[in-house]
Amino acid sequence: MASAPPSNSSAPVTVQNLNPKVVKCEYAVRGEIVTIAQRLQQELQAKPGSHPFDEILYCNIGNPQSLGQQPITYFREVLALCDHPAILDKSETQGLFSADSIERAWQILDQIPGRATGAYSHSQGIKGLRDAIAAGIEARDGFPADPNDIFLTDGASPAVHMMMQLLIRSENDGILCPIPQYPLYSASIALHGGTLVPYYLDEAAGWGLETSELKKQLESAKSKGLTVRALVVINPGNPTGQVLSGKNQRDIVEFCKQESLVLLADEVYQENVYVPDKKFHSFKKVARSMGYGEDDISLVSFQSVSKGYHGECGKRGGYMEVTGFGADVREQIYKVASVNLCSNISGQILASLVMNPPKVGDESYESYCAERDGILSSLARRAKTLEDAFNKLEGVTCNKAEGAMYLFPRIFLPQKAIKAAEAANTAPDAFYCKRLLNATGIVFVPGSGFGQVPGTLHFRCTILPQEDKIPAVVSRLTEFHEGFLDEFRD
Amino acid sequence: MASAPPSNSSAPVTVQNLNPKVVKCEYAVRGEIVTIAQRLQQELQAKPGSHPFDEILYCNIGNPQSLGQQPITYFREVLALCDHPAILDKSETQGLFSADSIERAWQILDQIPGRATGAYSHSQGIKGLRDAIAAGIEARDGFPADPNDIFLTDGASPAVHMMMQLLIRSENDGILCPIPQYPLYSASIALHGGTLVPYYLDEAAGWGLETSELKKQLESAKSKGLTVRALVVINPGNPTGQVLSGKNQRDIVEFCKQESLVLLADEVYQENVYVPDKKFHSFKKVARSMGYGEDDISLVSFQSVSKGYHGECGKRGGYMEVTGFGADVREQIYKVASVNLCSNISGQILASLVMNPPKVGDESYESYCAERDGILSSLARRAKTLEDAFNKLEGVTCNKAEGAMYLFPRIFLPQKAIKAAEAANTAPDAFYCKRLLNATGIVFVPGSGFGQVPGTLHFRCTILPQEDKIPAVVSRLTEFHEGFLDEFRD
């Protein structure tokens, strides 16, 4: 990245005197493998034909629009009109924009004091947009939602950081996290100086989870003197792609209640469910269905505009719904939100649209549904094709992608390959992924970046390449894999 | 805010077991006085005539568009077109948008891989936009700028947090900050567990600063066992409104170089200079003019789209230019940026526009200049009118607002008022500001929120109410002030 030389000893800041929590933190989905991919891409641009592939296929990150997914037209119409309200009452605008997008833009502007989309909002976000989001949550769950519980954020990541910052006092505070996990959690816990307490998802049971495993890990953490403060659950799963069963969800709620843990529910893939026998249920709905209210469980649900069928990663919109905390704790959360003033208003507007898309009878309703269903059904087909392809590879097994945007296949490598990785001072799964990248331009993330049962090897692959590219991914991957095994066969 | 009761002792999270750094942190510009103002506003809406004023005038925060300032048309045109590129080649679009905004939108889209404004970008921001920003910095300073030194962020605040997170290891690490200061700094240092080392600006010298004061405070901090890592300077000043002299700036650079301190330069008000005898010079320009290059001084400059003549606070755009760090440290900064993926793309685009506005010959050039100059000249008039009004008040003295968006008058209160404040368990300046708010609807922030020489009292007032409202602000303030003094005269 930088062309500068490393720090010399007289520089005021060196890696040795940086905050060690920063140095310790790791973030695999933008780690070394991506740096290599960016270099290869530059080489291809500078000298076409310099590698045995003509483009880099970024399957490392859930970034749908970077791979050609188109945004939902209605959402972008509303955003453009809110950015430049001066055109709202011009006659040409009616020729360019749908009638309901114009109407929605007016509604949104009327909810913003002075119609000022360029002003800082309330620290939690514009009240009228929070009203809309709360209404969307109620419609989804069938239980009440309070706009005062909504904190709009620049994507889900800052919301996760905010909760970690609130909960973690020292390395003696532990946070229960699934393994494999999305490395935002390990990174955020490291940055805030806490301790990640792992609980393992059961690969043989479709990445389900057992309460016995939660209890075992909690007891183990307590015996080491840790105070465990919260449990993270990602549903649908990242990187594992499972959709938790109702029983699993109820077990988790019960466990958090019994053990007085905050339940941090990453629900950003709530729209991404691809199998008919599974359905997304929010943890709040599950808890309320069990009869647990505000006083019974502290629960934070994270949502993002980056995922779903819309995939608006670049807009950095999202929210957390914060329930079951006392007013005094809520004031502290509000204060931390205030220090950053507010999240970006376009992201706020988009979050309200995602939770309140066009309805039957609206001019855009049919085209909106066609765009949404086209994307989701294509994602389901891509997930199935890739899953089948992985399962056909020698020494690879892959669970079903029931939801989210990822597959997390397990790979069994020959001893000779593992030794070659050791010789190259690289984890075996990273060794495989680097070789794959250099041979095919396909970017996977090694399982070691997410955590895995010791001794097992995996990689994460997104299901996001456009459908017409999937056959090439499969054939390039298959050809590489066979060659790799031939090279290292014991 | 919340309707929930305070935490009970069985709740997993209480204020007593939260991260104490969070509890300690304060942020006055959205503190108690704003909460009161929001309540009054709700009461006025519910029951017009219930207070002796008909609107709340928020002079607490630099949020121009919330008080009626209009956005720059060209900037909003480009943003709308980038949000909804599908209309770019429609014939109606030419009737609605300026030709150069259409051209600029095409240019920007061509710099984004796949023209995907909905994709996560490079962790530092879109390369083409960083190129444009670097070119803008070069044109401003007359010294080279490297796009790889630019980190685009969701406003300046997250950039400041990022640097504090990197530098602060424990409470033994100190950060030199001006007093009075913008409370983002005290809040961020508290959240990251460091120690604020104050240096006092000299009110009698127009809020200038003396190297002797810097040396004295540095020595004092060292004698307490602190390692001082960085010096924060805000130029033009917030809340103090001064523009530093060239000599002051050179002294600061020399001091940081001699003492091996990172210079953190808050330059977000660089466009807000209102007096003909002062001009903004970036600290990078000053350092380079002194012959100091990459190897001589570690310097971070913060810029934002929220301030200037554009005042696009809600867009959350900004950047930091990071120079004079080794490649290994830069990798760590990159990693922390990566954990949050990227800043919002609209904010990134806006930051590139702010640093590269329309040029002579562009269709929008004249209207752009008229909008910009209209806002800046009006701000200069408002600053002067308010300054004069403050200086006419009995027991109030006010330095000139040479720049930024604030005045920070000093107020001498009678002993009887100070005793009444004590009786109400309130700081005397907060007591005055609360009384002012309840009587007039005007929101000032007490000086105690920014820090001040012990025994002195101040408040911060923005110069942002629209020009036609300034006479009412002055008359309401004057009337209140006279009544207040009459009530408490010794």
Chai-1 contact restraints between the chains, C-beta under 6 A:
chainA,res_idxA,chainB,res_idxB,connection_type,confidence,min_distance_angstrom,max_distance_angstrom,comment,restraint_id
A,M1,B,Y334,contact,1.0,0.0,6.0,A-B,restraint_1
A,A2,B,N148,contact,1.0,0.0,6.0,A-B,restraint_2
A,A2,B,A327,contact,1.0,0.0,6.0,A-B,restraint_3
A,A2,B,R330,contact,1.0,0.0,6.0,A-B,restraint_4
A,A4,B,G326,contact,1.0,0.0,6.0,A-B,restraint_5
A,A4,B,A327,contact,1.0,0.0,6.0,A-B,restraint_6
A,P6,B,G326,contact,1.0,0.0,6.0,A-B,restraint_7
A,P6,B,A327,contact,1.0,0.0,6.0,A-B,restraint_8
A,P6,B,D328,contact,1.0,0.0,6.0,A-B,restraint_9
A,S7,B,G326,contact,1.0,0.0,6.0,A-B,restraint_10
A,S7,B,D328,contact,1.0,0.0,6.0,A-B,restraint_11
A,S7,B,V329,contact,1.0,0.0,6.0,A-B,restraint_12
A,A11,B,G326,contact,1.0,0.0,6.0,A-B,restraint_13
A,P12,B,S260,contact,1.0,0.0,6.0,A-B,restraint_14
A,P12,B,V262,contact,1.0,0.0,6.0,A-B,restraint_15
A,P12,B,S298,contact,1.0,0.0,6.0,A-B,restraint_16
A,V13,B,S298,contact,1.0,0.0,6.0,A-B,restraint_17
A,V13,B,V329,contact,1.0,0.0,6.0,A-B,restraint_18
A,V15,B,D328,contact,1.0,0.0,6.0,A-B,restraint_19
A,L18,B,L166,contact,1.0,0.0,6.0,A-B,restraint_20
A,L18,B,Q332,contact,1.0,0.0,6.0,A-B,restraint_21
A,N19,B,L166,contact,1.0,0.0,6.0,A-B,restraint_22
A,N19,B,R169,contact,1.0,0.0,6.0,A-B,restraint_23
A,V22,B,L166,contact,1.0,0.0,6.0,A-B,restraint_24
A,V22,B,Q332,contact,1.0,0.0,6.0,A-B,restraint_25
A,Y27,B,S338,contact,1.0,0.0,6.0,A-B,restraint_26
A,Y27,B,V339,contact,1.0,0.0,6.0,A-B,restraint_27
A,R30,B,S338,contact,1.0,0.0,6.0,A-B,restraint_28
A,N63,B,A119,contact,1.0,0.0,6.0,A-B,restraint_29
A,N63,B,Y120,contact,1.0,0.0,6.0,A-B,restraint_30
A,Q65,B,A116,contact,1.0,0.0,6.0,A-B,restraint_31
A,Q65,B,G118,contact,1.0,0.0,6.0,A-B,restraint_32
A,Q65,B,A119,contact,1.0,0.0,6.0,A-B,restraint_33
A,S66,B,A116,contact,1.0,0.0,6.0,A-B,restraint_34
A,S66,B,A119,contact,1.0,0.0,6.0,A-B,restraint_35
A,P71,B,G118,contact,1.0,0.0,6.0,A-B,restraint_36
A,R76,B,D83,contact,1.0,0.0,6.0,A-B,restraint_37
A,R76,B,H84,contact,1.0,0.0,6.0,A-B,restraint_38
A,E77,B,H84,contact,1.0,0.0,6.0,A-B,restraint_39
A,L79,B,D83,contact,1.0,0.0,6.0,A-B,restraint_40
A,A80,B,A80,contact,1.0,0.0,6.0,A-B,restraint_41
A,A80,B,D83,contact,1.0,0.0,6.0,A-B,restraint_42
A,A80,B,H84,contact,1.0,0.0,6.0,A-B,restraint_43
A,D83,B,R76,contact,1.0,0.0,6.0,A-B,restraint_44
A,D83,B,L79,contact,1.0,0.0,6.0,A-B,restraint_45
A,D83,B,A80,contact,1.0,0.0,6.0,A-B,restraint_46
A,D83,B,D83,contact,1.0,0.0,6.0,A-B,restraint_47
A,H84,B,R76,contact,1.0,0.0,6.0,A-B,restraint_48
A,H84,B,E77,contact,1.0,0.0,6.0,A-B,restraint_49
A,H84,B,A80,contact,1.0,0.0,6.0,A-B,restraint_50
A,I87,B,L96,contact,1.0,0.0,6.0,A-B,restraint_51
A,K90,B,L96,contact,1.0,0.0,6.0,A-B,restraint_52
A,E92,B,E92,contact,1.0,0.0,6.0,A-B,restraint_53
A,E92,B,G95,contact,1.0,0.0,6.0,A-B,restraint_54
A,E92,B,L96,contact,1.0,0.0,6.0,A-B,restraint_55
A,G95,B,E92,contact,1.0,0.0,6.0,A-B,restraint_56
A,L96,B,I87,contact,1.0,0.0,6.0,A-B,restraint_57
A,L96,B,K90,contact,1.0,0.0,6.0,A-B,restraint_58
A,L96,B,E92,contact,1.0,0.0,6.0,A-B,restraint_59
A,A116,B,Q65,contact,1.0,0.0,6.0,A-B,restraint_60
A,A116,B,S66,contact,1.0,0.0,6.0,A-B,restraint_61
A,T117,B,G314,contact,1.0,0.0,6.0,A-B,restraint_62
A,G118,B,Q65,contact,1.0,0.0,6.0,A-B,restraint_63
A,G118,B,P71,contact,1.0,0.0,6.0,A-B,restraint_64
A,G118,B,E312,contact,1.0,0.0,6.0,A-B,restraint_65
A,G118,B,G314,contact,1.0,0.0,6.0,A-B,restraint_66
A,A119,B,N63,contact,1.0,0.0,6.0,A-B,restraint_67
A,A119,B,Q65,contact,1.0,0.0,6.0,A-B,restraint_68
A,A119,B,S66,contact,1.0,0.0,6.0,A-B,restraint_69
A,A119,B,C313,contact,1.0,0.0,6.0,A-B,restraint_70
A,A119,B,G314,contact,1.0,0.0,6.0,A-B,restraint_71
A,Y120,B,N63,contact,1.0,0.0,6.0,A-B,restraint_72
A,Y120,B,C313,contact,1.0,0.0,6.0,A-B,restraint_73
A,N148,B,A2,contact,1.0,0.0,6.0,A-B,restraint_74
A,D154,B,D154,contact,1.0,0.0,6.0,A-B,restraint_75
A,S157,B,N340,contact,1.0,0.0,6.0,A-B,restraint_76
A,L166,B,L18,contact,1.0,0.0,6.0,A-B,restraint_77
A,L166,B,N19,contact,1.0,0.0,6.0,A-B,restraint_78
A,L166,B,V22,contact,1.0,0.0,6.0,A-B,restraint_79
A,R169,B,N19,contact,1.0,0.0,6.0,A-B,restraint_80
A,A187,B,V339,contact,1.0,0.0,6.0,A-B,restraint_81
A,S260,B,P12,contact,1.0,0.0,6.0,A-B,restraint_82
A,V262,B,P12,contact,1.0,0.0,6.0,A-B,restraint_83
A,S298,B,P12,contact,1.0,0.0,6.0,A-B,restraint_84
A,S298,B,V13,contact,1.0,0.0,6.0,A-B,restraint_85
A,E312,B,G118,contact,1.0,0.0,6.0,A-B,restraint_86
A,C313,B,A119,contact,1.0,0.0,6.0,A-B,restraint_87
A,C313,B,Y120,contact,1.0,0.0,6.0,A-B,restraint_88
A,G314,B,T117,contact,1.0,0.0,6.0,A-B,restraint_89
A,G314,B,G118,contact,1.0,0.0,6.0,A-B,restraint_90
A,G314,B,A119,contact,1.0,0.0,6.0,A-B,restraint_91
A,G314,B,I345,contact,1.0,0.0,6.0,A-B,restraint_92
A,R316,B,N344,contact,1.0,0.0,6.0,A-B,restraint_93
A,G326,B,A4,contact,1.0,0.0,6.0,A-B,restraint_94
A,G326,B,P6,contact,1.0,0.0,6.0,A-B,restraint_95
A,G326,B,S7,contact,1.0,0.0,6.0,A-B,restraint_96
A,G326,B,A11,contact,1.0,0.0,6.0,A-B,restraint_97
A,A327,B,A2,contact,1.0,0.0,6.0,A-B,restraint_98
A,A327,B,A4,contact,1.0,0.0,6.0,A-B,restraint_99
A,A327,B,P6,contact,1.0,0.0,6.0,A-B,restraint_100
A,D328,B,P6,contact,1.0,0.0,6.0,A-B,restraint_101
A,D328,B,S7,contact,1.0,0.0,6.0,A-B,restraint_102
A,D328,B,V15,contact,1.0,0.0,6.0,A-B,restraint_103
A,V329,B,S7,contact,1.0,0.0,6.0,A-B,restraint_104
A,V329,B,V13,contact,1.0,0.0,6.0,A-B,restraint_105
A,R330,B,A2,contact,1.0,0.0,6.0,A-B,restraint_106
A,Q332,B,L18,contact,1.0,0.0,6.0,A-B,restraint_107
A,Q332,B,V22,contact,1.0,0.0,6.0,A-B,restraint_108
A,Y334,B,M1,contact,1.0,0.0,6.0,A-B,restraint_109
A,S338,B,Y27,contact,1.0,0.0,6.0,A-B,restraint_110
A,S338,B,R30,contact,1.0,0.0,6.0,A-B,restraint_111
A,V339,B,Y27,contact,1.0,0.0,6.0,A-B,restraint_112
A,V339,B,A187,contact,1.0,0.0,6.0,A-B,restraint_113
A,N340,B,S157,contact,1.0,0.0,6.0,A-B,restraint_114
A,N344,B,R316,contact,1.0,0.0,6.0,A-B,restraint_115
A,N344,B,N344,contact,1.0,0.0,6.0,A-B,restraint_116
A,I345,B,G314,contact,1.0,0.0,6.0,A-B,restraint_117
A,S346,B,S346,contact,1.0,0.0,6.0,A-B,restraint_118
